[in-house]
Amino acid sequence: MKKFILNALQYLLFLLIGVVLVYLAFRSIDLKVLIDRILNARYDLIVVSLFFGFFGMIARTYRWQLMIEAMGYNPKALNTYHALMIGYTANYAFPRIGEITRCGVLNRTEKIPGDELIGTVVMERVCDLVMLFVLTIILIFIKIRFFGNFFNEKIFQPLFQKFSWVLDFSILTWVIIVVAVFAAFSLLYIFREKLGSFILVKKAGKLWYGVLDGMKSVFKLKKKLHFIVITLLIWVLYLIMTFFAMKALASTSQLNIIDAFFLLVIGSYGFAAPVQAGIGAYHGIIALGLSLYNISWSDGLAYAVLSHGSQAISIIALGLISMLFLSFRKKVNKAI
């Protein structure tokens, strides 16, 4: 009961953050104008955009498959795909819960240890963060004044200010922190055998080593070149997806592929926010980014709603299909 209440409170907290971000983004716009822009979009191009987004998910499935195979398992590609899509769907209900959900689904369908799967997902996210950082640097150097100022003023400086309080610590405070951390690890090492006798500690240790084994999968890859190429392909497919979504709206249709690259990168930062599927954060940062091109806030939000909304509908639909497929297959297997 306590766990249920805690999960419910966490869900409501993240939902509240998302609602606040949506309110801040949409509070000063004319909803009639926004709806008009969206209704007059080219939905044939949105379909093309979602087509490339779908292949991005297929590429993600193959990349995850490579990591799982590096651990000595050989899951069916279809089961890996269904687990991935169900996980992405779950992210719309609760931030990052999809990472655990997809591991749970694949654990049930393929009997692969869930802790090891979690390790592969952690490394997958690390790879994505590295790619996002590299793409950000490339983007800044393409137009250092144009894009550089945006990232500096709207992303890097706010982040620095958010965590600048750490730099205000005195030398004595840092010494105390370092000594406390060292003492804590020393005590854990000294009493490791006694601590290991507790069931909870044993389970935590087993989980940690399982996750660690999964994280090592990226270093055990048999097809390293495949992994690198697929990672690059994922971002290329997302770039094309963004390009066609951008062309679907009259106010953004004049922008080029470099501008789509910019929207992809800043949109990824929005999706990284700790709210359900980046709701609110994505919309705000996209509208802010498009303001660099003298595109009005309403038109910027119209693009954000169109892009984010179409992706959400597509992912949720594919996720529900995957759920129904696995459920139907389970019933068939029981009947046989």
DRENDO-1510 file (C-alpha; in Angstrom, 1 decimal, always signed):
<recs>
REC; n; res; u; v; w
REC; 1; MET; +0.0; +0.0; +0.0 .
REC; 2; LYS; +2.8; +2.4; +0.9 .
REC; 3; LYS; +4.6; +1.6; -2.3 .
REC; 4; PHE; +1.4; +2.3; -4.3 .
REC; 5; ILE; +0.9; +5.6; -2.5 .
REC; 6; LEU; +4.6; +6.6; -3.1 .
REC; 7; ASN; +4.4; +5.7; -6.9 .
REC; 8; ALA; +1.1; +7.6; -7.2 .
REC; 9; LEU; +2.7; +10.7; -5.5 .
REC; 10; GLN; +5.7; +10.5; -7.8 .
REC; 11; TYR; +3.4; +10.2; -10.8 .
REC; 12; LEU; +1.4; +13.2; -9.7 .
REC; 13; LEU; +4.6; +15.2; -9.1 .
REC; 14; PHE; +6.0; +14.6; -12.6 .
REC; 15; LEU; +2.5; +15.2; -14.1 .
REC; 16; LEU; +2.3; +18.5; -12.2 .
REC; 17; ILE; +5.7; +19.6; -13.5 .
REC; 18; GLY; +4.6; +18.7; -17.1 .
REC; 19; VAL; +1.3; +20.7; -16.6 .
REC; 20; VAL; +3.2; +23.7; -15.3 .
REC; 21; LEU; +5.6; +23.6; -18.2 .
REC; 22; VAL; +2.7; +23.3; -20.7 .
REC; 23; TYR; +0.9; +26.2; -19.0 .
REC; 24; LEU; +4.1; +28.4; -19.2 .
REC; 25; ALA; +4.5; +27.6; -22.8 .
REC; 26; PHE; +0.9; +28.1; -23.9 .
REC; 27; ARG; -0.3; +30.8; -21.5 .
REC; 28; SER; +0.1; +33.8; -23.8 .
REC; 29; ILE; -1.0; +32.4; -27.2 .
REC; 30; ASP; -4.3; +32.4; -29.1 .
REC; 31; LEU; -5.5; +28.8; -29.2 .
REC; 32; LYS; -7.6; +29.5; -32.2 .
REC; 33; VAL; -4.5; +30.6; -34.2 .
REC; 34; LEU; -2.6; +27.5; -32.9 .
REC; 35; ILE; -5.4; +25.1; -33.9 .
REC; 36; ASP; -5.7; +26.8; -37.3 .
REC; 37; ARG; -2.0; +26.3; -38.0 .
REC; 38; ILE; -2.2; +22.7; -37.0 .
REC; 39; LEU; -5.3; +21.9; -39.1 .
REC; 40; ASN; -3.8; +23.5; -42.2 .
REC; 41; ALA; -0.6; +21.4; -42.0 .
REC; 42; ARG; +0.4; +19.0; -44.7 .
REC; 43; TYR; -0.4; +15.6; -43.1 .
REC; 44; ASP; +1.0; +13.7; -46.0 .
REC; 45; LEU; +4.4; +15.0; -44.9 .
REC; 46; ILE; +3.6; +14.1; -41.3 .
REC; 47; VAL; +3.0; +10.5; -42.5 .
REC; 48; VAL; +6.4; +10.5; -44.3 .
REC; 49; SER; +7.9; +11.8; -41.1 .
REC; 50; LEU; +6.4; +9.1; -39.0 .
REC; 51; PHE; +7.5; +6.5; -41.5 .
REC; 52; PHE; +11.2; +7.4; -40.9 .
REC; 53; GLY; +10.5; +7.6; -37.2 .
REC; 54; PHE; +9.2; +4.0; -37.3 .
REC; 55; PHE; +12.4; +2.9; -39.0 .
REC; 56; GLY; +14.3; +4.7; -36.3 .
REC; 57; MET; +12.6; +2.4; -33.8 .
REC; 58; ILE; +13.5; -0.7; -35.9 .
REC; 59; ALA; +17.1; +0.5; -35.9 .
REC; 60; ARG; +16.9; +0.9; -32.1 .
REC; 61; THR; +15.6; -2.6; -31.8 .
REC; 62; TYR; +18.5; -4.0; -33.8 .
REC; 63; ARG; +21.0; -2.0; -31.7 .
REC; 64; TRP; +19.5; -3.3; -28.5 .
REC; 65; GLN; +19.6; -6.8; -30.0 .
REC; 66; LEU; +23.3; -6.5; -30.6 .
REC; 67; MET; +23.9; -5.5; -27.0 .
REC; 68; ILE; +21.8; -8.4; -25.7 .
REC; 69; GLU; +23.6; -10.9; -28.0 .
REC; 70; ALA; +27.0; -9.7; -26.6 .
REC; 71; MET; +25.8; -11.1; -23.2 .
REC; 72; GLY; +25.3; -14.5; -24.7 .
REC; 73; TYR; +21.5; -14.4; -25.3 .
REC; 74; ASN; +19.7; -14.6; -28.6 .
REC; 75; PRO; +16.2; -13.2; -28.3 .
REC; 76; LYS; +13.8; -13.1; -31.2 .
REC; 77; ALA; +13.9; -9.8; -33.0 .
REC; 78; LEU; +10.1; -9.5; -32.9 .
REC; 79; ASN; +10.0; -9.9; -29.1 .
REC; 80; THR; +12.8; -7.3; -28.7 .
REC; 81; TYR; +10.8; -4.9; -30.9 .
REC; 82; HIS; +7.5; -5.4; -29.0 .
REC; 83; ALA; +9.4; -4.9; -25.6 .
REC; 84; LEU; +10.9; -1.7; -26.9 .
REC; 85; MET; +7.6; -0.2; -28.2 .
REC; 86; ILE; +5.8; -1.1; -25.0 .
REC; 87; GLY; +8.6; +0.6; -23.1 .
REC; 88; TYR; +8.3; +3.8; -25.1 .
REC; 89; THR; +4.6; +3.8; -24.7 .
REC; 90; ALA; +5.0; +3.5; -20.9 .
REC; 91; ASN; +7.2; +6.6; -20.9 .
REC; 92; TYR; +4.0; +8.6; -21.7 .
REC; 93; ALA; +2.6; +7.5; -18.4 .
REC; 94; PHE; +5.6; +8.0; -16.2 .
REC; 95; PRO; +9.1; +9.4; -16.9 .
REC; 96; ARG; +11.7; +6.7; -17.7 .
REC; 97; ILE; +9.5; +3.9; -16.5 .
REC; 98; GLY; +9.6; +2.6; -20.0 .
REC; 99; GLU; +13.3; +1.6; -19.5 .
REC; 100; ILE; +12.3; -0.8; -16.8 .
REC; 101; THR; +9.1; -1.8; -18.5 .
REC; 102; ARG; +10.8; -3.0; -21.7 .
REC; 103; CYS; +13.3; -5.0; -19.7 .
REC; 104; GLY; +10.4; -6.6; -17.8 .
REC; 105; VAL; +8.6; -7.5; -21.0 .
REC; 106; LEU; +11.6; -9.1; -22.6 .
REC; 107; ASN; +12.4; -10.9; -19.4 .
REC; 108; ARG; +9.0; -12.5; -19.5 .
REC; 109; THR; +9.1; -13.4; -23.2 .
REC; 110; GLU; +12.7; -14.5; -23.5 .
REC; 111; LYS; +13.6; -15.3; -19.9 .
REC; 112; ILE; +16.7; -13.0; -20.0 .
REC; 113; PRO; +17.7; -11.7; -16.5 .
REC; 114; GLY; +16.1; -8.3; -16.0 .
REC; 115; ASP; +19.0; -6.8; -14.2 .
REC; 116; GLU; +21.3; -7.6; -17.1 .
REC; 117; LEU; +18.8; -6.0; -19.5 .
REC; 118; ILE; +18.7; -2.9; -17.4 .
REC; 119; GLY; +22.5; -2.7; -17.7 .
REC; 120; THR; +22.2; -2.7; -21.5 .
REC; 121; VAL; +19.6; +0.1; -21.4 .
REC; 122; VAL; +21.8; +2.2; -19.2 .
REC; 123; MET; +24.7; +1.8; -21.7 .
REC; 124; GLU; +22.3; +2.5; -24.5 .
REC; 125; ARG; +21.3; +5.8; -22.8 .
REC; 126; VAL; +25.0; +6.7; -22.2 .
REC; 127; CYS; +25.7; +6.2; -26.0 .
REC; 128; ASP; +22.7; +8.4; -26.8 .
REC; 129; LEU; +24.0; +11.1; -24.4 .
REC; 130; VAL; +27.5; +11.0; -26.0 .
REC; 131; MET; +26.0; +11.3; -29.5 .
REC; 132; LEU; +23.8; +14.2; -28.4 .
REC; 133; PHE; +26.9; +15.9; -26.9 .
REC; 134; VAL; +28.9; +15.3; -30.2 .
REC; 135; LEU; +26.0; +16.5; -32.3 .
REC; 136; THR; +25.6; +19.6; -30.2 .
REC; 137; ILE; +29.3; +20.5; -30.6 .
REC; 138; ILE; +29.0; +19.9; -34.4 .
REC; 139; LEU; +25.9; +22.1; -34.6 .
REC; 140; ILE; +27.6; +24.9; -32.7 .
REC; 141; PHE; +30.6; +24.9; -35.0 .
REC; 142; ILE; +28.4; +24.9; -38.1 .
REC; 143; LYS; +27.1; +28.4; -37.2 .
REC; 144; ILE; +29.0; +29.3; -34.0 .
REC; 145; ARG; +27.5; +32.7; -33.5 .
REC; 146; PHE; +23.9; +31.8; -34.5 .
REC; 147; PHE; +23.6; +28.4; -32.6 .
REC; 148; GLY; +26.4; +29.0; -30.1 .
REC; 149; ASN; +24.7; +31.9; -28.5 .
REC; 150; PHE; +21.4; +30.0; -28.2 .
REC; 151; PHE; +23.0; +27.0; -26.4 .
REC; 152; ASN; +25.1; +29.2; -24.2 .
REC; 153; GLU; +22.2; +31.5; -23.1 .
REC; 154; LYS; +19.3; +29.1; -23.1 .
REC; 155; ILE; +20.8; +25.7; -22.1 .
REC; 156; PHE; +24.4; +25.9; -20.7 .
REC; 157; GLN; +24.1; +29.0; -18.6 .
REC; 158; PRO; +20.8; +28.0; -17.0 .
REC; 159; LEU; +22.2; +24.6; -16.2 .
REC; 160; PHE; +25.4; +26.2; -14.7 .
REC; 161; GLN; +23.3; +28.5; -12.6 .
REC; 162; LYS; +21.1; +25.6; -11.4 .
REC; 163; PHE; +24.2; +23.8; -10.1 .
REC; 164; SER; +26.4; +26.8; -9.3 .
REC; 165; TRP; +25.6; +26.4; -5.5 .
REC; 166; VAL; +28.1; +23.4; -5.5 .
REC; 167; LEU; +30.9; +25.9; -6.4 .
REC; 168; ASP; +30.0; +28.0; -3.4 .
REC; 169; PHE; +31.2; +25.3; -1.0 .
REC; 170; SER; +34.2; +26.3; +1.1 .
REC; 171; ILE; +37.4; +24.2; +1.1 .
REC; 172; LEU; +36.6; +22.9; +4.5 .
REC; 173; THR; +33.2; +21.7; +3.3 .
REC; 174; TRP; +34.8; +19.9; +0.4 .
REC; 175; VAL; +37.4; +18.3; +2.7 .
REC; 176; ILE; +34.6; +17.1; +5.0 .
REC; 177; ILE; +32.6; +15.7; +2.0 .
REC; 178; VAL; +35.7; +13.8; +0.6 .
REC; 179; VAL; +36.6; +12.4; +4.0 .
REC; 180; ALA; +33.0; +11.3; +4.7 .
REC; 181; VAL; +32.8; +9.5; +1.3 .
REC; 182; PHE; +36.1; +7.9; +1.9 .
REC; 183; ALA; +35.1; +6.8; +5.4 .
REC; 184; ALA; +31.8; +5.4; +4.1 .
REC; 185; PHE; +33.4; +3.3; +1.4 .
REC; 186; SER; +36.1; +2.1; +3.9 .
REC; 187; LEU; +33.4; +1.0; +6.4 .
REC; 188; LEU; +31.5; -0.8; +3.6 .
REC; 189; TYR; +34.7; -2.6; +2.6 .
REC; 190; ILE; +35.6; -3.5; +6.2 .
REC; 191; PHE; +32.2; -4.9; +7.1 .
REC; 192; ARG; +31.4; -6.3; +3.6 .
REC; 193; GLU; +31.1; -9.9; +4.9 .
REC; 194; LYS; +28.7; -9.0; +7.7 .
REC; 195; LEU; +26.6; -6.8; +5.4 .
REC; 196; GLY; +26.6; -9.6; +2.9 .
REC; 197; SER; +24.7; -11.8; +5.3 .
REC; 198; PHE; +21.6; -9.6; +5.1 .
REC; 199; ILE; +19.0; -10.8; +2.5 .
REC; 200; LEU; +18.3; -7.2; +1.3 .
REC; 201; VAL; +22.0; -6.5; +0.8 .
REC; 202; LYS; +22.4; -9.9; -1.1 .
REC; 203; LYS; +19.6; -9.0; -3.4 .
REC; 204; ALA; +20.9; -5.5; -4.0 .
REC; 205; GLY; +24.4; -6.9; -4.7 .
REC; 206; LYS; +23.0; -9.5; -7.1 .
REC; 207; LEU; +21.0; -6.7; -8.9 .
REC; 208; TRP; +24.1; -4.5; -9.1 .
REC; 209; TYR; +26.3; -7.2; -10.5 .
REC; 210; GLY; +23.6; -8.1; -13.0 .
REC; 211; VAL; +23.3; -4.5; -14.1 .
REC; 212; LEU; +27.1; -4.2; -14.3 .
REC; 213; ASP; +27.2; -7.3; -16.6 .
REC; 214; GLY; +24.7; -5.7; -18.8 .
REC; 215; MET; +26.7; -2.4; -18.9 .
REC; 216; LYS; +29.7; -4.4; -20.0 .
REC; 217; SER; +27.8; -5.7; -23.0 .
REC; 218; VAL; +28.9; -2.6; -25.1 .
REC; 219; PHE; +32.5; -3.7; -24.6 .
REC; 220; LYS; +31.8; -7.3; -25.5 .
REC; 221; LEU; +30.1; -6.4; -28.8 .
REC; 222; LYS; +30.9; -8.9; -31.6 .
REC; 223; LYS; +29.7; -6.4; -34.2 .
REC; 224; LYS; +31.2; -3.1; -33.0 .
REC; 225; LEU; +31.1; -1.5; -36.5 .
REC; 226; HIS; +27.4; -2.5; -36.8 .
REC; 227; PHE; +26.7; -0.9; -33.5 .
REC; 228; ILE; +28.4; +2.4; -34.5 .
REC; 229; VAL; +26.7; +2.5; -37.9 .
REC; 230; ILE; +23.3; +1.7; -36.4 .
REC; 231; THR; +23.7; +4.4; -33.8 .
REC; 232; LEU; +24.6; +7.0; -36.5 .
REC; 233; LEU; +21.7; +5.7; -38.6 .
REC; 234; ILE; +19.2; +6.2; -35.7 .
REC; 235; TRP; +20.1; +9.9; -35.6 .
REC; 236; VAL; +20.0; +10.2; -39.4 .
REC; 237; LEU; +16.5; +8.7; -39.5 .
REC; 238; TYR; +15.4; +11.1; -36.7 .
REC; 239; LEU; +16.9; +14.0; -38.6 .
REC; 240; ILE; +14.9; +13.1; -41.7 .
REC; 241; MET; +11.8; +12.6; -39.6 .
REC; 242; THR; +12.3; +16.1; -38.1 .
REC; 243; PHE; +12.9; +17.6; -41.6 .
REC; 244; PHE; +9.6; +16.3; -43.0 .
REC; 245; ALA; +7.7; +17.4; -39.9 .
REC; 246; MET; +9.2; +20.8; -40.2 .
REC; 247; LYS; +8.2; +21.0; -43.9 .
REC; 248; ALA; +4.6; +20.1; -43.0 .
REC; 249; LEU; +3.9; +23.5; -41.4 .
REC; 250; ALA; +3.8; +26.7; -43.5 .
REC; 251; SER; +5.7; +28.8; -41.0 .
REC; 252; THR; +8.6; +26.4; -40.8 .
REC; 253; SER; +8.6; +25.0; -44.4 .
REC; 254; GLN; +11.2; +27.5; -45.6 .
REC; 255; LEU; +13.8; +26.1; -43.1 .
REC; 256; ASN; +16.6; +23.8; -44.4 .
REC; 257; ILE; +18.2; +20.5; -43.3 .
REC; 258; ILE; +20.7; +22.4; -41.0 .
REC; 259; ASP; +17.7; +24.0; -39.2 .
REC; 260; ALA; +16.1; +20.6; -38.9 .
REC; 261; PHE; +19.4; +19.4; -37.3 .
REC; 262; PHE; +19.1; +22.3; -34.8 .
REC; 263; LEU; +15.5; +21.3; -33.9 .
REC; 264; LEU; +16.4; +17.7; -33.5 .
REC; 265; VAL; +19.2; +18.5; -31.1 .
REC; 266; ILE; +17.3; +21.0; -28.9 .
REC; 267; GLY; +14.2; +18.8; -29.0 .
REC; 268; SER; +16.3; +15.9; -27.6 .
REC; 269; TYR; +17.2; +18.1; -24.6 .
REC; 270; GLY; +13.5; +18.7; -24.2 .
REC; 271; PHE; +12.8; +15.0; -24.2 .
REC; 272; ALA; +15.5; +14.5; -21.6 .
REC; 273; ALA; +13.5; +16.6; -19.1 .
REC; 274; PRO; +12.1; +14.5; -16.1 .
REC; 275; VAL; +8.5; +14.7; -17.3 .
REC; 276; GLN; +6.3; +12.3; -19.3 .
REC; 277; ALA; +7.9; +12.1; -22.7 .
REC; 278; GLY; +9.2; +15.7; -22.5 .
REC; 279; ILE; +5.7; +17.2; -22.5 .
REC; 280; GLY; +5.9; +20.9; -22.0 .
REC; 281; ALA; +9.7; +21.0; -21.9 .
REC; 282; TYR; +9.9; +19.9; -25.5 .
REC; 283; HIS; +7.3; +22.5; -26.6 .
REC; 284; GLY; +8.9; +25.3; -24.8 .
REC; 285; ILE; +12.5; +24.7; -26.0 .
REC; 286; ILE; +11.3; +24.2; -29.6 .
REC; 287; ALA; +9.3; +27.4; -29.6 .
REC; 288; LEU; +12.3; +29.2; -28.1 .
REC; 289; GLY; +14.6; +27.8; -30.7 .
REC; 290; LEU; +12.3; +28.8; -33.6 .
REC; 291; SER; +12.2; +32.3; -32.3 .
REC; 292; LEU; +15.8; +32.6; -33.6 .
REC; 293; TYR; +14.3; +32.5; -37.0 .
REC; 294; ASN; +11.8; +35.2; -36.2 .
REC; 295; ILE; +9.1; +32.6; -36.1 .
REC; 296; SER; +6.3; +33.6; -33.7 .
REC; 297; TRP; +5.8; +31.8; -30.4 .
REC; 298; SER; +2.4; +30.6; -31.6 .
REC; 299; ASP; +3.9; +29.1; -34.8 .
REC; 300; GLY; +6.7; +27.6; -32.9 .
REC; 301; LEU; +4.3; +25.9; -30.6 .
REC; 302; ALA; +2.2; +24.8; -33.5 .
REC; 303; TYR; +5.2; +22.9; -34.9 .
REC; 304; ALA; +6.0; +21.5; -31.5 .
REC; 305; VAL; +2.5; +20.2; -31.0 .
REC; 306; LEU; +2.4; +18.8; -34.5 .
REC; 307; SER; +5.7; +17.1; -34.2 .
REC; 308; HIS; +5.4; +15.8; -30.6 .
REC; 309; GLY; +1.7; +14.9; -31.0 .
REC; 310; SER; +2.2; +12.9; -34.1 .
REC; 311; GLN; +5.1; +11.0; -32.6 .
REC; 312; ALA; +3.1; +10.4; -29.4 .
REC; 313; ILE; +0.1; +9.0; -31.4 .
REC; 314; SER; +2.3; +6.8; -33.5 .
REC; 315; ILE; +4.3; +5.4; -30.5 .
REC; 316; ILE; +1.3; +4.8; -28.4 .
REC; 317; ALA; -0.5; +3.1; -31.3 .
REC; 318; LEU; +2.4; +0.8; -32.0 .
REC; 319; GLY; +2.9; +0.1; -28.3 .
REC; 320; LEU; -0.8; -0.9; -27.9 .
REC; 321; ILE; -0.5; -3.1; -31.0 .
REC; 322; SER; +2.6; -4.8; -29.4 .
REC; 323; MET; +0.7; -5.3; -26.1 .
REC; 324; LEU; -2.3; -6.9; -28.0 .
REC; 325; PHE; +0.0; -9.1; -30.0 .
REC; 326; LEU; +1.8; -10.4; -27.0 .
REC; 327; SER; -1.4; -10.9; -25.1 .
REC; 328; PHE; -3.0; -12.7; -28.0 .
REC; 329; ARG; +0.0; -14.9; -28.5 .
REC; 330; LYS; +0.1; -15.8; -24.7 .
REC; 331; LYS; -3.6; -16.9; -24.9 .
REC; 332; VAL; -2.9; -19.0; -28.0 .
REC; 333; ASN; +0.1; -20.7; -26.3 .
REC; 334; LYS; -2.0; -21.5; -23.2 .
REC; 335; ALA; -4.8; -23.0; -25.4 .
REC; 336; ILE; -2.4; -25.2; -27.3 .
</recs>
